[in-house]
Amino acid sequence: MLIGALLRVPAHAIHRRIVRELNAAGFDELRLPHVAVLHFPGADGVRPGTLAERAGTSKQAMNQLLRSLEGLGYIVRSDALDEGRTRIVRFTQRGRAAYSKVHDILRDIEREWSAELGPAPLAQLKELLTLQSARRRQASNFAALATLVAPLAPSESYASKSTAPYPSGQQRAPD
């Protein structure tokens, strides 16, 4: 089985369990898509665009999800004080309670996996996934930096003019 499936299968099972246990704990209106906002590191104080990027969805889809959670009383969206039209998301008391419950569920899952796999293999798995995640973030940061720096690099035509040999095959005179 390829790594994508090996990661996706347990992730989907964990998300389904989170929703099932949230529903059983009284958060019965929450559904699977809501997990994108309720998972670590959470939505509190974050822009909708950042949440969309984390979830791998469009800003429009994330805003639709946020409207749903706002209507259900889990979040509020407000203007960022220092950034004009920018909006930020804040958990309500109910949203913080649901977010806290998600962490309780995830801690239970970790305890179960530790009992099934053993503490050392689980620690190694977490270490490897953390390392890979850091590498991906670093690569993403470098790619973002490259898009910012690329317009500052000399154009190809400029570079070719500045390094072209002297006209008519002339050589530069020795000093």
TORKOL-4160 file (C-alpha; in steps of 0.2 Angstrom, whole numbers, padded with zeros to 4 digits, m for minus):
175
<pt num="1" X="0000" Y="0000" Z="0000"/>
<pt num="2" X="0007" Y="0017" Z="m0004"/>
<pt num="3" X="0010" Y="0030" Z="0009"/>
<pt num="4" X="m0004" Y="0041" Z="0004"/>
<pt num="5" X="m0017" Y="0027" Z="0008"/>
<pt num="6" X="m0007" Y="0022" Z="0024"/>
<pt num="7" X="m0009" Y="0040" Z="0030"/>
<pt num="8" X="m0027" Y="0043" Z="0023"/>
<pt num="9" X="m0035" Y="0028" Z="0030"/>
<pt num="10" X="m0031" Y="0031" Z="0049"/>
<pt num="11" X="m0034" Y="0050" Z="0047"/>
<pt num="12" X="m0052" Y="0047" Z="0040"/>
<pt num="13" X="m0055" Y="0035" Z="0054"/>
<pt num="14" X="m0049" Y="0048" Z="0067"/>
<pt num="15" X="m0060" Y="0061" Z="0059"/>
<pt num="16" X="m0075" Y="0050" Z="0059"/>
<pt num="17" X="m0072" Y="0046" Z="0077"/>
<pt num="18" X="m0070" Y="0064" Z="0082"/>
<pt num="19" X="m0087" Y="0068" Z="0074"/>
<pt num="20" X="m0096" Y="0053" Z="0082"/>
<pt num="21" X="m0089" Y="0057" Z="0099"/>
<pt num="22" X="m0093" Y="0076" Z="0098"/>
<pt num="23" X="m0111" Y="0071" Z="0093"/>
<pt num="24" X="m0112" Y="0059" Z="0108"/>
<pt num="25" X="m0105" Y="0073" Z="0119"/>
<pt num="26" X="m0119" Y="0085" Z="0114"/>
<pt num="27" X="m0112" Y="0094" Z="0099"/>
<pt num="28" X="m0124" Y="0084" Z="0088"/>
<pt num="29" X="m0125" Y="0097" Z="0074"/>
<pt num="30" X="m0106" Y="0095" Z="0069"/>
<pt num="31" X="m0102" Y="0085" Z="0054"/>
<pt num="32" X="m0086" Y="0079" Z="0046"/>
<pt num="33" X="m0082" Y="0095" Z="0036"/>
<pt num="34" X="m0082" Y="0105" Z="0052"/>
<pt num="35" X="m0067" Y="0095" Z="0058"/>
<pt num="36" X="m0056" Y="0106" Z="0046"/>
<pt num="37" X="m0060" Y="0121" Z="0057"/>
<pt num="38" X="m0059" Y="0111" Z="0074"/>
<pt num="39" X="m0043" Y="0102" Z="0072"/>
<pt num="40" X="m0026" Y="0108" Z="0078"/>
<pt num="41" X="m0020" Y="0121" Z="0079"/>
<pt num="42" X="m0038" Y="0128" Z="0078"/>
<pt num="43" X="m0046" Y="0143" Z="0071"/>
<pt num="44" X="m0046" Y="0155" Z="0085"/>
<pt num="45" X="m0038" Y="0171" Z="0079"/>
<pt num="46" X="m0035" Y="0165" Z="0062"/>
<pt num="47" X="m0040" Y="0172" Z="0045"/>
<pt num="48" X="m0052" Y="0162" Z="0034"/>
<pt num="49" X="m0039" Y="0161" Z="0020"/>
<pt num="50" X="m0026" Y="0153" Z="0032"/>
<pt num="51" X="m0039" Y="0140" Z="0037"/>
<pt num="52" X="m0043" Y="0137" Z="0019"/>
<pt num="53" X="m0025" Y="0134" Z="0015"/>
<pt num="54" X="m0023" Y="0122" Z="0030"/>
<pt num="55" X="m0038" Y="0112" Z="0025"/>
<pt num="56" X="m0033" Y="0112" Z="0007"/>
<pt num="57" X="m0049" Y="0120" Z="0001"/>
<pt num="58" X="m0054" Y="0136" Z="m0008"/>
<pt num="59" X="m0057" Y="0152" Z="0002"/>
<pt num="60" X="m0075" Y="0151" Z="m0004"/>
<pt num="61" X="m0078" Y="0134" Z="0003"/>
<pt num="62" X="m0070" Y="0138" Z="0019"/>
<pt num="63" X="m0081" Y="0154" Z="0021"/>
<pt num="64" X="m0096" Y="0143" Z="0018"/>
<pt num="65" X="m0090" Y="0131" Z="0031"/>
<pt num="66" X="m0087" Y="0146" Z="0043"/>
<pt num="67" X="m0105" Y="0153" Z="0039"/>
<pt num="68" X="m0112" Y="0136" Z="0045"/>
<pt num="69" X="m0101" Y="0135" Z="0061"/>
<pt num="70" X="m0106" Y="0154" Z="0064"/>
<pt num="71" X="m0124" Y="0149" Z="0062"/>
<pt num="72" X="m0122" Y="0135" Z="0074"/>
<pt num="73" X="m0114" Y="0146" Z="0087"/>
<pt num="74" X="m0096" Y="0139" Z="0087"/>
<pt num="75" X="m0087" Y="0154" Z="0080"/>
<pt num="76" X="m0089" Y="0172" Z="0076"/>
<pt num="77" X="m0080" Y="0182" Z="0063"/>
<pt num="78" X="m0075" Y="0200" Z="0065"/>
<pt num="79" X="m0064" Y="0213" Z="0057"/>
<pt num="80" X="m0046" Y="0212" Z="0062"/>
<pt num="81" X="m0042" Y="0229" Z="0071"/>
<pt num="82" X="m0026" Y="0232" Z="0062"/>
<pt num="83" X="m0029" Y="0226" Z="0044"/>
<pt num="84" X="m0043" Y="0235" Z="0036"/>
<pt num="85" X="m0055" Y="0222" Z="0028"/>
<pt num="86" X="m0047" Y="0207" Z="0034"/>
<pt num="87" X="m0058" Y="0196" Z="0045"/>
<pt num="88" X="m0053" Y="0184" Z="0059"/>
<pt num="89" X="m0061" Y="0169" Z="0067"/>
<pt num="90" X="m0064" Y="0167" Z="0085"/>
<pt num="91" X="m0071" Y="0153" Z="0095"/>
<pt num="92" X="m0087" Y="0156" Z="0105"/>
<pt num="93" X="m0088" Y="0147" Z="0122"/>
<pt num="94" X="m0097" Y="0133" Z="0113"/>
<pt num="95" X="m0083" Y="0132" Z="0100"/>
<pt num="96" X="m0069" Y="0132" Z="0113"/>
<pt num="97" X="m0079" Y="0118" Z="0122"/>
<pt num="98" X="m0080" Y="0108" Z="0106"/>
<pt num="99" X="m0061" Y="0111" Z="0102"/>
<pt num="100" X="m0057" Y="0105" Z="0120"/>
<pt num="101" X="m0067" Y="0089" Z="0117"/>
<pt num="102" X="m0057" Y="0086" Z="0101"/>
<pt num="103" X="m0041" Y="0086" Z="0111"/>
<pt num="104" X="m0048" Y="0074" Z="0123"/>
<pt num="105" X="m0053" Y="0062" Z="0109"/>
<pt num="106" X="m0036" Y="0064" Z="0101"/>
<pt num="107" X="m0027" Y="0060" Z="0118"/>
<pt num="108" X="m0039" Y="0045" Z="0120"/>
<pt num="109" X="m0034" Y="0039" Z="0103"/>
<pt num="110" X="m0015" Y="0041" Z="0106"/>
<pt num="111" X="m0017" Y="0031" Z="0122"/>
<pt num="112" X="m0026" Y="0017" Z="0112"/>
<pt num="113" X="m0012" Y="0017" Z="0099"/>
<pt num="114" X="0001" Y="0017" Z="0112"/>
<pt num="115" X="m0007" Y="0001" Z="0120"/>
<pt num="116" X="m0009" Y="m0007" Z="0103"/>
<pt num="117" X="0008" Y="m0002" Z="0095"/>
<pt num="118" X="0019" Y="0000" Z="0111"/>
<pt num="119" X="0025" Y="0017" Z="0117"/>
<pt num="120" X="0042" Y="0016" Z="0108"/>
<pt num="121" X="0035" Y="0013" Z="0091"/>
<pt num="122" X="0021" Y="0026" Z="0093"/>
<pt num="123" X="0035" Y="0039" Z="0098"/>
<pt num="124" X="0045" Y="0034" Z="0083"/>
<pt num="125" X="0030" Y="0036" Z="0072"/>
<pt num="126" X="0026" Y="0053" Z="0079"/>
<pt num="127" X="0044" Y="0058" Z="0077"/>
<pt num="128" X="0045" Y="0053" Z="0059"/>
<pt num="129" X="0029" Y="0062" Z="0055"/>
<pt num="130" X="0034" Y="0077" Z="0064"/>
<pt num="131" X="0051" Y="0077" Z="0054"/>
<pt num="132" X="0042" Y="0075" Z="0038"/>
<pt num="133" X="0029" Y="0089" Z="0042"/>
<pt num="134" X="0044" Y="0101" Z="0046"/>
<pt num="135" X="0052" Y="0097" Z="0030"/>
<pt num="136" X="0036" Y="0100" Z="0020"/>
<pt num="137" X="0034" Y="0116" Z="0029"/>
<pt num="138" X="0052" Y="0121" Z="0025"/>
<pt num="139" X="0050" Y="0117" Z="0007"/>
<pt num="140" X="0034" Y="0126" Z="0006"/>
<pt num="141" X="0042" Y="0141" Z="0014"/>
<pt num="142" X="0056" Y="0141" Z="0002"/>
<pt num="143" X="0044" Y="0140" Z="m0013"/>
<pt num="144" X="0035" Y="0155" Z="m0006"/>
<pt num="145" X="0051" Y="0164" Z="m0004"/>
<pt num="146" X="0056" Y="0160" Z="m0022"/>
<pt num="147" X="0040" Y="0167" Z="m0029"/>
<pt num="148" X="0044" Y="0183" Z="m0020"/>
<pt num="149" X="0062" Y="0184" Z="m0025"/>
<pt num="150" X="0060" Y="0179" Z="m0043"/>
<pt num="151" X="0053" Y="0196" Z="m0049"/>
<pt num="152" X="0069" Y="0204" Z="m0041"/>
<pt num="153" X="0081" Y="0193" Z="m0051"/>
<pt num="154" X="0089" Y="0200" Z="m0067"/>
<pt num="155" X="0079" Y="0196" Z="m0083"/>
<pt num="156" X="0086" Y="0184" Z="m0095"/>
<pt num="157" X="0089" Y="0197" Z="m0108"/>
<pt num="158" X="0098" Y="0208" Z="m0096"/>
<pt num="159" X="0109" Y="0194" Z="m0091"/>
<pt num="160" X="0113" Y="0189" Z="m0109"/>
<pt num="161" X="0118" Y="0207" Z="m0113"/>
<pt num="162" X="0129" Y="0209" Z="m0098"/>
<pt num="163" X="0139" Y="0193" Z="m0101"/>
<pt num="164" X="0139" Y="0193" Z="m0121"/>
<pt num="165" X="0156" Y="0193" Z="m0128"/>
<pt num="166" X="0163" Y="0209" Z="m0136"/>
<pt num="167" X="0156" Y="0214" Z="m0153"/>
<pt num="168" X="0164" Y="0206" Z="m0168"/>
<pt num="169" X="0173" Y="0193" Z="m0158"/>
<pt num="170" X="0185" Y="0206" Z="m0150"/>
<pt num="171" X="0193" Y="0200" Z="m0135"/>
<pt num="172" X="0196" Y="0211" Z="m0120"/>
<pt num="173" X="0213" Y="0218" Z="m0119"/>
<pt num="174" X="0224" Y="0211" Z="m0105"/>
<pt num="175" X="0227" Y="0223" Z="m0091"/>
